[in-house]
């Protein structure tokens, strides 16, 4: 009987130890599993567009740092360039140029501070570009003509003049605040300013000497779309550079200063710098030149000198600079495009700028990019395909460029 009890106790002990071992083993496996899960890092797949950015984190460190606080401050970006930046041959230069695509994406992510600078230059363009400025019949825009090779003045590199006409200039804009930029000359006159059919001001463009970028500010408007009307009320002329529309003191504001047919040296004059010295410092400046320099056979070293001049001016103002290396046009424009791109990389290295390589994104080859639908076929044909426009993008191409630039700037 005693032996039987001992045997039962032994059996019970073995069973108990067996189940305890199983329980401990399960706990160990569970804890190990938890540790594995906790230590597993989520690997983000890098966007394929990042490969077109060069020296972005170092060159744009100040801008990137400020971007983290866009919910408490305004981030200001200046876009300075020629027709590719303007969005020539896009179906809607405000929204479907690469600046428009980039702007929409940045503002959606970091906040919408407003439309930014709306150059009077838009009023010199065809209705197919969907400009926000409408100019009276007698108005003209000195600086818009292809014949001007040096900056004629104004924040955006040009200004509109009423030419002693009383016909109005009209701006349709969205925002709660508006800064109207105008110039003064010896032959200047006055103009009545109305917003939404209410008289708000009179500006005076008479000055002892030619001077630029005076501001008339109109704040506290209701949210939504507004109409500004400038009506000259003398037989003298008035001179309008454009207007800056704001919606918020936080988020992204983008000011576009882009005029067709200009070379990099257009914005290197002392006059340009004198005017820009009165402007607010941008956090980031995007520069896009080269196609017209190459098309006009400007030596690469001269082009490089002009680009360095603009880069160092803005860096001296405390801004980060990012160069946009444009797509290769057809050989009818230039057979030396790669040398211009090499010069831009040399600037990025020597002056610590960012660089976004659209040349590489467009396959470094006009014919290949053309077949991919990235160039426009003809004037006012924005579909792309086999293309006959030899330098400017289609809507598809501008969307591609805008997405690439946004992805590197966000």
C-alpha positions in Angstrom: 0.0 0.0 0.0 2.8 2.3 0.9 4.6 1.6 -2.4 1.4 2.3 -4.3 1.1 5.8 -2.6 4.7 6.5 -3.4 4.2 5.5 -7.0 1.1 7.8 -7.3 3.0 10.7 -5.7 5.9 10.2 -8.2 3.4 10.1 -11.2 1.6 13.2 -9.9 4.9 15.1 -9.5 6.1 14.1 -13.0 2.7 15.3 -14.5 2.9 18.6 -12.5 6.5 19.2 -13.7 5.5 18.4 -17.2 2.7 21.0 -17.3 4.8 23.6 -15.5 7.5 23.2 -18.2 4.9 23.6 -21.0 3.5 26.8 -19.3 7.0 28.3 -18.8 7.9 27.4 -22.4 4.7 29.1 -23.7 5.5 32.3 -21.7 9.1 32.4 -23.0 7.9 32.1 -26.6 5.2 34.8 -26.0 7.7 37.2 -24.5 10.2 36.5 -27.3 7.5 37.1 -29.9 6.6 40.4 -28.2 10.2 41.5 -28.2 10.6 40.6 -31.9 7.5 42.6 -32.7 8.7 45.6 -30.6 12.1 45.6 -32.2 10.7 45.3 -35.7 11.2 48.6 -37.5 8.8 49.8 -40.2 10.8 50.3 -43.3 9.5 53.1 -45.4 9.9 52.6 -49.1 11.8 55.6 -50.5 10.0 57.5 -53.3 11.6 57.0 -56.7 11.5 60.8 -57.1 14.1 61.2 -54.4 16.8 60.0 -56.7 16.5 63.2 -58.7 17.5 65.3 -55.7 21.1 66.2 -54.9 22.5 67.7 -51.7 18.9 68.3 -50.5 19.3 67.7 -46.8 22.5 69.7 -46.4 21.8 72.4 -48.9 18.2 73.0 -47.6 18.7 72.3 -43.9 17.4 75.7 -42.7 14.3 75.5 -44.9 13.7 71.8 -43.8 14.0 72.8 -40.2 11.5 75.6 -40.5 9.1 73.4 -42.4 8.6 71.3 -39.2 6.9 74.3 -37.6 4.7 75.4 -40.5 1.7 75.2 -38.3 3.0 78.2 -36.3 4.8 80.3 -38.9 4.8 81.2 -42.6 7.3 79.5 -44.9 8.1 81.7 -47.9 9.4 80.2 -51.2 10.5 82.4 -54.2 10.4 80.8 -57.7 12.6 82.7 -60.1 13.0 81.6 -63.7 11.9 81.6 -67.3 9.2 79.9 -69.4 9.6 76.4 -68.1 9.0 77.7 -64.6 6.2 79.9 -65.9 4.5 76.8 -67.2 4.4 77.9 -70.9 2.2 75.5 -73.0 0.4 74.1 -69.9 -3.4 74.4 -70.1 -3.6 76.4 -66.9 -0.4 78.2 -65.9 -1.7 79.0 -62.4 -2.6 75.4 -61.4 -1.0 73.1 -64.0 2.5 74.5 -64.3 5.0 72.6 -62.2 5.0 75.5 -59.7 1.2 75.1 -59.4 1.5 71.4 -58.9 4.3 71.7 -56.3 2.4 74.6 -54.6 -0.8 72.6 -54.3 0.9 69.6 -52.8 3.0 71.6 -50.3 0.1 73.7 -49.1 -2.1 70.6 -48.7 0.5 69.0 -46.4 1.9 72.1 -44.6 -0.9 74.7 -44.8 -2.1 77.3 -47.3 -0.8 80.8 -46.6 -2.3 82.1 -49.8 -1.8 82.7 -53.5 1.4 84.7 -53.0 2.7 87.0 -55.7 0.5 87.5 -58.7 2.7 89.3 -61.3 1.2 91.8 -63.7 2.9 89.7 -66.3 -0.1 87.4 -66.3 -2.1 90.2 -67.9 0.2 90.1 -70.9 -0.5 86.5 -71.6 -3.3 84.9 -73.7 -6.6 84.0 -72.2 -5.7 80.3 -72.7 -3.2 80.6 -69.9 -6.1 81.5 -67.5 -4.4 84.7 -66.1 -5.7 86.3 -62.9 -4.9 89.8 -64.2 -7.0 91.4 -67.0 -5.5 94.6 -68.5 -7.4 97.3 -70.3 -6.9 97.8 -74.0 -4.2 100.5 -73.8 -2.1 98.7 -71.1 1.3 97.2 -71.8 3.9 95.3 -69.8 7.5 96.5 -70.3 9.8 93.5 -69.6 7.4 90.9 -71.1 8.8 91.4 -74.6 11.5 89.0 -75.8 13.7 92.0 -76.7 14.4 93.0 -73.1 17.6 91.4 -71.9 18.1 93.3 -68.6 15.6 93.7 -65.8 13.3 96.6 -66.4 12.2 96.8 -62.8 9.6 95.6 -60.4 9.6 92.8 -57.8 8.8 90.2 -60.5 11.1 91.7 -63.1 8.5 93.8 -65.0 5.6 96.2 -64.5 2.4 97.1 -66.3 1.7 100.7 -67.5 -1.7 102.2 -68.3 -0.1 104.4 -71.1 -2.2 107.4 -70.1 -5.4 105.5 -70.6 -8.3 105.4 -68.1 -9.1 101.8 -68.8 -8.8 99.6 -65.7 -6.5 96.7 -64.7 -8.5 94.0 -62.9 -7.2 91.3 -60.6 -9.3 88.3 -59.4 -7.7 86.8 -56.3 -8.4 84.6 -53.2 -7.3 85.8 -49.8 -8.0 87.9 -46.7 -5.0 90.3 -47.2 -3.6 91.9 -50.3 -0.4 93.9 -50.9 -0.5 95.9 -54.1 3.0 96.6 -55.6 3.4 99.7 -57.8 6.2 101.9 -59.1 6.8 105.7 -59.4 8.1 107.8 -62.2 8.2 111.5 -63.2 5.3 111.0 -65.6 3.2 109.0 -63.0 -0.4 109.7 -62.1 -3.0 108.5 -59.6 -5.5 105.6 -59.7 -8.6 104.7 -57.8 -8.5 101.4 -56.1 -11.7 99.4 -55.5 -12.2 95.9 -54.0 -15.5 94.2 -54.5 -16.9 97.4 -56.0 -16.0 99.4 -52.8 -13.6 102.3 -53.0 -10.7 101.6 -50.6 -7.8 103.8 -51.7 -6.1 106.1 -54.2 -2.4 105.3 -55.2 0.0 107.9 -56.5 2.6 106.8 -59.1 4.3 110.3 -59.4 7.9 110.4 -58.2 11.0 112.6 -58.6 12.8 109.6 -60.0 12.0 106.1 -61.1 11.6 103.8 -58.1 9.9 100.5 -57.4 7.9 98.2 -55.1 5.8 100.6 -53.1 3.1 98.8 -51.2 -0.5 99.6 -50.6 -2.0 97.0 -48.2 -5.6 96.0 -47.8 -6.2 93.6 -44.8 -9.2 92.0 -43.1 -11.1 90.9 -46.2 -13.6 88.0 -45.9 -12.4 84.5 -46.9 -13.0 83.7 -50.6 -12.7 85.3 -54.0 -12.3 89.1 -54.5 -12.0 91.5 -57.3 -9.5 94.4 -57.3 -9.9 97.2 -59.9 -7.3 99.8 -60.6 -8.7 102.7 -62.5 -6.3 105.5 -63.6 -8.1 108.8 -63.1 -5.6 111.2 -64.7 -4.1 111.6 -68.2 -0.8 110.4 -66.7 0.2 106.8 -66.4 0.2 104.4 -63.5 2.7 101.5 -63.0 1.7 98.2 -61.5 4.1 95.4 -60.6 1.5 92.9 -59.2 0.0 91.9 -55.9 0.7 89.5 -53.1 -2.5 87.7 -51.8 -2.4 86.0 -48.4 -4.9 83.8 -46.6 -3.1 82.9 -43.4 0.0 83.8 -41.3 1.0 80.1 -41.2 1.7 77.5 -43.9 3.3 77.8 -47.3 3.4 81.0 -49.5 5.0 80.7 -53.0 5.9 83.8 -55.0 6.5 83.1 -58.7 8.7 85.5 -60.7 9.1 83.8 -64.1 9.1 85.4 -67.5 9.5 83.7 -70.9 12.7 84.1 -73.0 14.9 85.4 -70.2 18.4 84.3 -69.5 20.0 84.0 -66.1 21.6 87.4 -66.3 18.2 89.1 -66.5 18.0 89.0 -62.7 21.7 89.8 -61.9 21.5 93.6 -62.3 22.0 96.0 -59.4 18.5 97.2 -60.0 17.1 93.7 -59.3 19.0 93.5 -56.1 18.0 97.0 -55.0 14.3 96.1 -55.5 14.7 92.7 -53.8 16.5 94.3 -50.9 13.1 95.8 -49.9 11.3 92.4 -50.0 10.8 89.9 -47.1 13.4 87.2 -46.9 12.3 83.9 -48.4 13.2 80.7 -46.6 13.9 79.0 -49.9 14.6 80.2 -53.5 14.1 77.9 -56.5 16.1 78.9 -59.6 15.3 77.7 -63.1 17.4 79.0 -66.0 19.4 77.6 -68.8 17.2 76.8 -71.8 17.4 80.4 -73.2 21.1 80.7 -72.3 21.8 77.5 -74.3 19.5 78.5 -77.1 21.3 81.8 -77.5 24.7 80.1 -77.3 25.7 81.8 -74.1 29.1 80.3 -73.1 28.7 77.8 -70.2 31.1 79.8 -68.0 29.1 83.0 -68.5 25.9 81.2 -67.6 27.6 79.7 -64.6 28.7 83.2 -63.5 25.2 84.5 -63.7 23.8 81.6 -61.7 26.5 82.0 -59.0 25.6 85.7 -58.8 21.9 85.0 -58.1 22.8 82.1 -55.7 25.2 84.1 -53.6 22.8 87.1 -53.4 20.0 85.0 -51.9 22.3 83.1 -49.6 23.6 86.5 -48.4 20.0 87.3 -47.5 19.9 84.1 -45.4 17.9 81.9 -47.8 18.5 78.3 -48.8 18.8 77.9 -52.6 17.7 75.0 -54.8 18.6 74.8 -58.5 16.1 73.2 -60.9 18.2 71.6 -63.7 15.8 71.7 -66.7 14.9 69.0 -69.1 17.0 68.7 -72.3 15.4 70.4 -75.3 15.9 69.1 -78.8 19.3 69.5 -80.5 17.8 72.4 -82.5 18.2 74.4 -79.2 21.6 73.1 -78.1 23.9 70.2 -78.5 25.8 71.2 -75.3 23.1 70.7 -72.7 25.1 68.2 -70.5 27.8 70.9 -70.0 25.2 73.3 -68.6 24.0 70.6 -66.2 27.5 69.8 -65.1 28.0 73.5 -64.3 24.9 73.4 -62.0 26.3 70.4 -60.1 29.6 72.3 -59.7 27.7 75.2 -58.2 25.7 72.9 -55.9 29.0 71.5 -54.6 30.9 74.8 -54.3 28.0 76.8 -52.7 26.1 74.1 -50.8 22.8 74.5 -52.7 20.2 71.8 -53.4 19.7 70.6 -56.9 16.8 68.7 -58.5 17.7 67.1 -61.8 14.8 67.2 -64.3 17.4 66.5 -67.0 17.9 63.0 -65.5 14.1 62.6 -64.9 13.5 63.3 -68.6 15.9 60.4 -69.5 18.7 62.9 -70.5 17.2 62.6 -74.0 14.6 64.7 -75.8 13.3 62.0 -78.1 12.7 59.5 -75.3 10.9 62.0 -73.1 8.9 63.1 -76.2 7.7 59.6 -76.8 6.7 59.3 -73.2 4.3 62.3 -73.6 6.3 64.7 -71.5 6.4 67.4 -74.2 3.6 69.3 -75.8 2.6 68.6 -79.4 1.9 72.2 -80.5 0.6 75.5 -79.1 -2.4 75.0 -76.9 -2.2 71.2 -77.3 -1.3 69.9 -73.8 -1.6 66.2 -74.2 2.0 65.4 -75.0 2.5 62.2 -77.1 5.0 62.4 -79.9 5.3 66.2 -79.6 6.5 69.0 -81.9 7.2 71.6 -79.2 10.9 71.2 -78.7 11.5 72.6 -75.2 8.3 73.0 -73.1 6.4 70.3 -71.3 2.9 69.1 -71.7 0.4 69.0 -68.7 1.7 65.4 -68.1 5.3 66.6 -68.1 4.6 69.6 -65.8 2.7 67.2 -63.4 5.7 64.9 -63.4 8.2 67.8 -62.7 5.9 69.3 -59.9 5.6 65.9 -58.2 9.4 65.4 -58.3 10.2 68.8 -56.8 7.5 68.5 -54.1 8.8 65.1 -53.1 12.3 66.5 -52.6 11.1 69.7 -50.8 8.6 68.1 -48.4 
